[in-house]
């Protein structure tokens, strides 16, 4: 059984809904961070964001983030989040490139692909096992 969420952290209605879930996906831009660049780069965490992430994790929920910042690898996005006080690692960051790597690997296996993009795409494809 999952630990209960702390009563003071969230409204009761949300607590009841969260009791049934295993994990939470947050959008970075506008939900956890305010920044001029995608992926929270150079921005600041919204008030309460770090506390909410910590409360969810203490309650045994997996917390990941999604951003459309495909120009940057997940490790760079995670570094920007940590610089703003949000404790995320590269494995906690989903981007369209991360999803694309998974889909391409599932559909085409070991077959080589021709990819056009910067490090946010090429590094992620390589790390995802795409040739």
PyMOL commands that place a pseudoatom at each C-alpha (Angstrom):
pseudoatom trace, name=CA, resn=UNK, resi=1, chain=A, elem=C, hetatm=0, pos=[0.000, 0.000, 0.000]
pseudoatom trace, name=CA, resn=UNK, resi=2, chain=A, elem=C, hetatm=0, pos=[1.246, 3.481, -0.889]
pseudoatom trace, name=CA, resn=UNK, resi=3, chain=A, elem=C, hetatm=0, pos=[1.924, 5.958, 1.910]
pseudoatom trace, name=CA, resn=UNK, resi=4, chain=A, elem=C, hetatm=0, pos=[-0.811, 8.550, 2.343]
pseudoatom trace, name=CA, resn=UNK, resi=5, chain=A, elem=C, hetatm=0, pos=[-0.246, 12.029, 1.051]
pseudoatom trace, name=CA, resn=UNK, resi=6, chain=A, elem=C, hetatm=0, pos=[0.231, 14.605, 3.814]
pseudoatom trace, name=CA, resn=UNK, resi=7, chain=A, elem=C, hetatm=0, pos=[-3.124, 16.137, 4.700]
pseudoatom trace, name=CA, resn=UNK, resi=8, chain=A, elem=C, hetatm=0, pos=[-1.810, 19.691, 4.785]
pseudoatom trace, name=CA, resn=UNK, resi=9, chain=A, elem=C, hetatm=0, pos=[-0.103, 19.566, 1.392]
pseudoatom trace, name=CA, resn=UNK, resi=10, chain=A, elem=C, hetatm=0, pos=[-3.149, 19.378, -0.885]
pseudoatom trace, name=CA, resn=UNK, resi=11, chain=A, elem=C, hetatm=0, pos=[-6.926, 19.989, -0.876]
pseudoatom trace, name=CA, resn=UNK, resi=12, chain=A, elem=C, hetatm=0, pos=[-8.979, 16.975, 0.278]
pseudoatom trace, name=CA, resn=UNK, resi=13, chain=A, elem=C, hetatm=0, pos=[-10.645, 16.501, -3.136]
pseudoatom trace, name=CA, resn=UNK, resi=14, chain=A, elem=C, hetatm=0, pos=[-7.249, 16.241, -4.827]
pseudoatom trace, name=CA, resn=UNK, resi=15, chain=A, elem=C, hetatm=0, pos=[-5.909, 13.960, -2.093]
pseudoatom trace, name=CA, resn=UNK, resi=16, chain=A, elem=C, hetatm=0, pos=[-8.726, 11.459, -2.756]
pseudoatom trace, name=CA, resn=UNK, resi=17, chain=A, elem=C, hetatm=0, pos=[-7.998, 11.455, -6.510]
pseudoatom trace, name=CA, resn=UNK, resi=18, chain=A, elem=C, hetatm=0, pos=[-4.253, 11.066, -5.975]
pseudoatom trace, name=CA, resn=UNK, resi=19, chain=A, elem=C, hetatm=0, pos=[-4.715, 8.027, -3.738]
pseudoatom trace, name=CA, resn=UNK, resi=20, chain=A, elem=C, hetatm=0, pos=[-5.578, 6.022, -6.883]
pseudoatom trace, name=CA, resn=UNK, resi=21, chain=A, elem=C, hetatm=0, pos=[-2.649, 7.059, -9.088]
pseudoatom trace, name=CA, resn=UNK, resi=22, chain=A, elem=C, hetatm=0, pos=[0.895, 5.721, -9.393]
pseudoatom trace, name=CA, resn=UNK, resi=23, chain=A, elem=C, hetatm=0, pos=[2.592, 8.746, -10.896]
pseudoatom trace, name=CA, resn=UNK, resi=24, chain=A, elem=C, hetatm=0, pos=[2.248, 12.341, -12.033]
pseudoatom trace, name=CA, resn=UNK, resi=25, chain=A, elem=C, hetatm=0, pos=[3.431, 14.039, -15.235]
pseudoatom trace, name=CA, resn=UNK, resi=26, chain=A, elem=C, hetatm=0, pos=[3.905, 17.804, -15.041]
pseudoatom trace, name=CA, resn=UNK, resi=27, chain=A, elem=C, hetatm=0, pos=[4.425, 20.105, -17.983]
pseudoatom trace, name=CA, resn=UNK, resi=28, chain=A, elem=C, hetatm=0, pos=[7.493, 22.217, -17.259]
pseudoatom trace, name=CA, resn=UNK, resi=29, chain=A, elem=C, hetatm=0, pos=[6.644, 25.554, -18.814]
pseudoatom trace, name=CA, resn=UNK, resi=30, chain=A, elem=C, hetatm=0, pos=[3.928, 27.400, -16.943]
pseudoatom trace, name=CA, resn=UNK, resi=31, chain=A, elem=C, hetatm=0, pos=[3.154, 24.520, -14.576]
pseudoatom trace, name=CA, resn=UNK, resi=32, chain=A, elem=C, hetatm=0, pos=[6.395, 24.144, -12.616]
pseudoatom trace, name=CA, resn=UNK, resi=33, chain=A, elem=C, hetatm=0, pos=[8.527, 26.932, -14.087]
pseudoatom trace, name=CA, resn=UNK, resi=34, chain=A, elem=C, hetatm=0, pos=[8.301, 30.399, -15.552]
pseudoatom trace, name=CA, resn=UNK, resi=35, chain=A, elem=C, hetatm=0, pos=[10.973, 30.971, -18.175]
pseudoatom trace, name=CA, resn=UNK, resi=36, chain=A, elem=C, hetatm=0, pos=[11.543, 32.770, -21.441]
pseudoatom trace, name=CA, resn=UNK, resi=37, chain=A, elem=C, hetatm=0, pos=[12.973, 29.616, -23.014]
pseudoatom trace, name=CA, resn=UNK, resi=38, chain=A, elem=C, hetatm=0, pos=[11.396, 26.153, -23.352]
pseudoatom trace, name=CA, resn=UNK, resi=39, chain=A, elem=C, hetatm=0, pos=[12.242, 23.539, -20.770]
pseudoatom trace, name=CA, resn=UNK, resi=40, chain=A, elem=C, hetatm=0, pos=[12.546, 26.055, -17.965]
pseudoatom trace, name=CA, resn=UNK, resi=41, chain=A, elem=C, hetatm=0, pos=[15.994, 27.180, -19.104]
pseudoatom trace, name=CA, resn=UNK, resi=42, chain=A, elem=C, hetatm=0, pos=[17.033, 30.257, -17.169]
pseudoatom trace, name=CA, resn=UNK, resi=43, chain=A, elem=C, hetatm=0, pos=[13.697, 30.498, -15.419]
pseudoatom trace, name=CA, resn=UNK, resi=44, chain=A, elem=C, hetatm=0, pos=[12.412, 30.223, -11.903]
pseudoatom trace, name=CA, resn=UNK, resi=45, chain=A, elem=C, hetatm=0, pos=[10.228, 27.650, -10.193]
pseudoatom trace, name=CA, resn=UNK, resi=46, chain=A, elem=C, hetatm=0, pos=[6.654, 28.629, -9.425]
pseudoatom trace, name=CA, resn=UNK, resi=47, chain=A, elem=C, hetatm=0, pos=[5.817, 29.085, -5.750]
pseudoatom trace, name=CA, resn=UNK, resi=48, chain=A, elem=C, hetatm=0, pos=[5.025, 25.738, -4.164]
pseudoatom trace, name=CA, resn=UNK, resi=49, chain=A, elem=C, hetatm=0, pos=[6.290, 23.629, -7.087]
pseudoatom trace, name=CA, resn=UNK, resi=50, chain=A, elem=C, hetatm=0, pos=[9.246, 22.118, -5.217]
pseudoatom trace, name=CA, resn=UNK, resi=51, chain=A, elem=C, hetatm=0, pos=[7.096, 21.357, -2.184]
pseudoatom trace, name=CA, resn=UNK, resi=52, chain=A, elem=C, hetatm=0, pos=[4.432, 19.672, -4.288]
pseudoatom trace, name=CA, resn=UNK, resi=53, chain=A, elem=C, hetatm=0, pos=[6.993, 17.487, -6.083]
pseudoatom trace, name=CA, resn=UNK, resi=54, chain=A, elem=C, hetatm=0, pos=[8.559, 16.539, -2.740]
pseudoatom trace, name=CA, resn=UNK, resi=55, chain=A, elem=C, hetatm=0, pos=[5.171, 15.713, -1.171]
pseudoatom trace, name=CA, resn=UNK, resi=56, chain=A, elem=C, hetatm=0, pos=[4.191, 13.501, -4.100]
pseudoatom trace, name=CA, resn=UNK, resi=57, chain=A, elem=C, hetatm=0, pos=[7.490, 11.626, -3.975]
pseudoatom trace, name=CA, resn=UNK, resi=58, chain=A, elem=C, hetatm=0, pos=[7.317, 11.169, -0.195]
pseudoatom trace, name=CA, resn=UNK, resi=59, chain=A, elem=C, hetatm=0, pos=[3.892, 9.643, -0.766]
pseudoatom trace, name=CA, resn=UNK, resi=60, chain=A, elem=C, hetatm=0, pos=[5.426, 7.075, -3.115]
pseudoatom trace, name=CA, resn=UNK, resi=61, chain=A, elem=C, hetatm=0, pos=[4.337, 8.587, -6.421]
pseudoatom trace, name=CA, resn=UNK, resi=62, chain=A, elem=C, hetatm=0, pos=[6.654, 8.738, -9.417]
pseudoatom trace, name=CA, resn=UNK, resi=63, chain=A, elem=C, hetatm=0, pos=[6.961, 12.302, -10.699]
pseudoatom trace, name=CA, resn=UNK, resi=64, chain=A, elem=C, hetatm=0, pos=[8.206, 13.121, -14.190]
pseudoatom trace, name=CA, resn=UNK, resi=65, chain=A, elem=C, hetatm=0, pos=[8.124, 16.221, -16.364]
pseudoatom trace, name=CA, resn=UNK, resi=66, chain=A, elem=C, hetatm=0, pos=[7.312, 16.743, -20.016]
pseudoatom trace, name=CA, resn=UNK, resi=67, chain=A, elem=C, hetatm=0, pos=[8.522, 19.639, -22.130]
pseudoatom trace, name=CA, resn=UNK, resi=68, chain=A, elem=C, hetatm=0, pos=[8.502, 20.439, -25.813]
pseudoatom trace, name=CA, resn=UNK, resi=69, chain=A, elem=C, hetatm=0, pos=[12.119, 21.625, -25.531]
pseudoatom trace, name=CA, resn=UNK, resi=70, chain=A, elem=C, hetatm=0, pos=[13.402, 19.103, -28.070]
pseudoatom trace, name=CA, resn=UNK, resi=71, chain=A, elem=C, hetatm=0, pos=[16.465, 21.209, -28.799]
pseudoatom trace, name=CA, resn=UNK, resi=72, chain=A, elem=C, hetatm=0, pos=[17.997, 20.170, -25.464]
pseudoatom trace, name=CA, resn=UNK, resi=73, chain=A, elem=C, hetatm=0, pos=[18.769, 16.676, -24.165]
pseudoatom trace, name=CA, resn=UNK, resi=74, chain=A, elem=C, hetatm=0, pos=[16.956, 15.603, -20.984]
pseudoatom trace, name=CA, resn=UNK, resi=75, chain=A, elem=C, hetatm=0, pos=[20.134, 16.001, -18.899]
pseudoatom trace, name=CA, resn=UNK, resi=76, chain=A, elem=C, hetatm=0, pos=[20.269, 19.709, -19.783]
pseudoatom trace, name=CA, resn=UNK, resi=77, chain=A, elem=C, hetatm=0, pos=[16.579, 20.195, -18.999]
pseudoatom trace, name=CA, resn=UNK, resi=78, chain=A, elem=C, hetatm=0, pos=[17.042, 18.411, -15.665]
pseudoatom trace, name=CA, resn=UNK, resi=79, chain=A, elem=C, hetatm=0, pos=[20.039, 20.641, -14.866]
pseudoatom trace, name=CA, resn=UNK, resi=80, chain=A, elem=C, hetatm=0, pos=[17.907, 23.752, -15.484]
pseudoatom trace, name=CA, resn=UNK, resi=81, chain=A, elem=C, hetatm=0, pos=[15.191, 22.380, -13.212]
pseudoatom trace, name=CA, resn=UNK, resi=82, chain=A, elem=C, hetatm=0, pos=[17.678, 21.562, -10.453]
pseudoatom trace, name=CA, resn=UNK, resi=83, chain=A, elem=C, hetatm=0, pos=[19.193, 25.058, -10.747]
pseudoatom trace, name=CA, resn=UNK, resi=84, chain=A, elem=C, hetatm=0, pos=[15.709, 26.394, -9.966]
pseudoatom trace, name=CA, resn=UNK, resi=85, chain=A, elem=C, hetatm=0, pos=[15.323, 24.089, -6.947]
pseudoatom trace, name=CA, resn=UNK, resi=86, chain=A, elem=C, hetatm=0, pos=[13.296, 21.315, -8.609]
pseudoatom trace, name=CA, resn=UNK, resi=87, chain=A, elem=C, hetatm=0, pos=[14.944, 17.922, -7.996]
pseudoatom trace, name=CA, resn=UNK, resi=88, chain=A, elem=C, hetatm=0, pos=[14.748, 16.129, -11.346]
pseudoatom trace, name=CA, resn=UNK, resi=89, chain=A, elem=C, hetatm=0, pos=[17.232, 13.845, -13.083]
pseudoatom trace, name=CA, resn=UNK, resi=90, chain=A, elem=C, hetatm=0, pos=[17.522, 13.159, -16.820]
pseudoatom trace, name=CA, resn=UNK, resi=91, chain=A, elem=C, hetatm=0, pos=[15.480, 9.957, -16.427]
pseudoatom trace, name=CA, resn=UNK, resi=92, chain=A, elem=C, hetatm=0, pos=[12.599, 12.083, -15.081]
pseudoatom trace, name=CA, resn=UNK, resi=93, chain=A, elem=C, hetatm=0, pos=[12.461, 14.277, -18.217]
pseudoatom trace, name=CA, resn=UNK, resi=94, chain=A, elem=C, hetatm=0, pos=[10.307, 13.406, -21.223]
pseudoatom trace, name=CA, resn=UNK, resi=95, chain=A, elem=C, hetatm=0, pos=[10.575, 15.329, -24.496]
pseudoatom trace, name=CA, resn=UNK, resi=96, chain=A, elem=C, hetatm=0, pos=[9.176, 14.621, -27.954]
pseudoatom trace, name=CA, resn=UNK, resi=97, chain=A, elem=C, hetatm=0, pos=[12.639, 13.251, -28.799]
pseudoatom trace, name=CA, resn=UNK, resi=98, chain=A, elem=C, hetatm=0, pos=[12.484, 10.771, -25.912]
pseudoatom trace, name=CA, resn=UNK, resi=99, chain=A, elem=C, hetatm=0, pos=[9.086, 9.567, -27.090]
pseudoatom trace, name=CA, resn=UNK, resi=100, chain=A, elem=C, hetatm=0, pos=[10.289, 9.448, -30.713]
pseudoatom trace, name=CA, resn=UNK, resi=101, chain=A, elem=C, hetatm=0, pos=[13.291, 7.314, -29.751]
pseudoatom trace, name=CA, resn=UNK, resi=102, chain=A, elem=C, hetatm=0, pos=[11.014, 4.792, -28.064]
pseudoatom trace, name=CA, resn=UNK, resi=103, chain=A, elem=C, hetatm=0, pos=[8.597, 4.646, -30.999]
pseudoatom trace, name=CA, resn=UNK, resi=104, chain=A, elem=C, hetatm=0, pos=[11.361, 4.409, -33.628]
pseudoatom trace, name=CA, resn=UNK, resi=105, chain=A, elem=C, hetatm=0, pos=[13.106, 1.621, -31.692]
pseudoatom trace, name=CA, resn=UNK, resi=106, chain=A, elem=C, hetatm=0, pos=[9.827, -0.301, -31.295]
pseudoatom trace, name=CA, resn=UNK, resi=107, chain=A, elem=C, hetatm=0, pos=[8.855, 0.063, -34.948]
pseudoatom trace, name=CA, resn=UNK, resi=108, chain=A, elem=C, hetatm=0, pos=[12.218, -0.324, -36.657]
pseudoatom trace, name=CA, resn=UNK, resi=109, chain=A, elem=C, hetatm=0, pos=[14.371, -2.226, -34.167]
pseudoatom trace, name=CA, resn=UNK, resi=110, chain=A, elem=C, hetatm=0, pos=[17.997, -2.377, -35.291]
pseudoatom trace, name=CA, resn=UNK, resi=111, chain=A, elem=C, hetatm=0, pos=[17.386, -0.763, -38.701]
pseudoatom trace, name=CA, resn=UNK, resi=112, chain=A, elem=C, hetatm=0, pos=[19.333, 2.467, -39.217]
pseudoatom trace, name=CA, resn=UNK, resi=113, chain=A, elem=C, hetatm=0, pos=[17.423, 5.743, -39.461]
pseudoatom trace, name=CA, resn=UNK, resi=114, chain=A, elem=C, hetatm=0, pos=[18.330, 9.101, -40.947]
pseudoatom trace, name=CA, resn=UNK, resi=115, chain=A, elem=C, hetatm=0, pos=[17.607, 11.760, -38.339]
pseudoatom trace, name=CA, resn=UNK, resi=116, chain=A, elem=C, hetatm=0, pos=[17.755, 15.514, -38.856]
pseudoatom trace, name=CA, resn=UNK, resi=117, chain=A, elem=C, hetatm=0, pos=[18.135, 17.627, -35.736]
pseudoatom trace, name=CA, resn=UNK, resi=118, chain=A, elem=C, hetatm=0, pos=[20.405, 18.942, -33.067]
pseudoatom trace, name=CA, resn=UNK, resi=119, chain=A, elem=C, hetatm=0, pos=[21.765, 17.374, -29.905]
pseudoatom trace, name=CA, resn=UNK, resi=120, chain=A, elem=C, hetatm=0, pos=[18.315, 17.307, -28.312]
pseudoatom trace, name=CA, resn=UNK, resi=121, chain=A, elem=C, hetatm=0, pos=[17.299, 14.763, -30.946]
pseudoatom trace, name=CA, resn=UNK, resi=122, chain=A, elem=C, hetatm=0, pos=[20.501, 13.017, -32.002]
pseudoatom trace, name=CA, resn=UNK, resi=123, chain=A, elem=C, hetatm=0, pos=[21.845, 12.377, -28.482]
pseudoatom trace, name=CA, resn=UNK, resi=124, chain=A, elem=C, hetatm=0, pos=[18.461, 11.130, -27.321]
pseudoatom trace, name=CA, resn=UNK, resi=125, chain=A, elem=C, hetatm=0, pos=[18.061, 8.761, -30.271]
pseudoatom trace, name=CA, resn=UNK, resi=126, chain=A, elem=C, hetatm=0, pos=[21.548, 7.330, -29.695]
pseudoatom trace, name=CA, resn=UNK, resi=127, chain=A, elem=C, hetatm=0, pos=[20.926, 6.942, -25.964]
pseudoatom trace, name=CA, resn=UNK, resi=128, chain=A, elem=C, hetatm=0, pos=[17.630, 5.236, -26.788]
pseudoatom trace, name=CA, resn=UNK, resi=129, chain=A, elem=C, hetatm=0, pos=[19.385, 2.590, -28.869]
pseudoatom trace, name=CA, resn=UNK, resi=130, chain=A, elem=C, hetatm=0, pos=[18.427, 3.976, -32.275]
pseudoatom trace, name=CA, resn=UNK, resi=131, chain=A, elem=C, hetatm=0, pos=[21.135, 3.594, -34.959]
for i in range(1, 131): cmd.bond("trace and resi %d" % i, "trace and resi %d" % (i + 1))
show_as sticks, trace
zoom trace
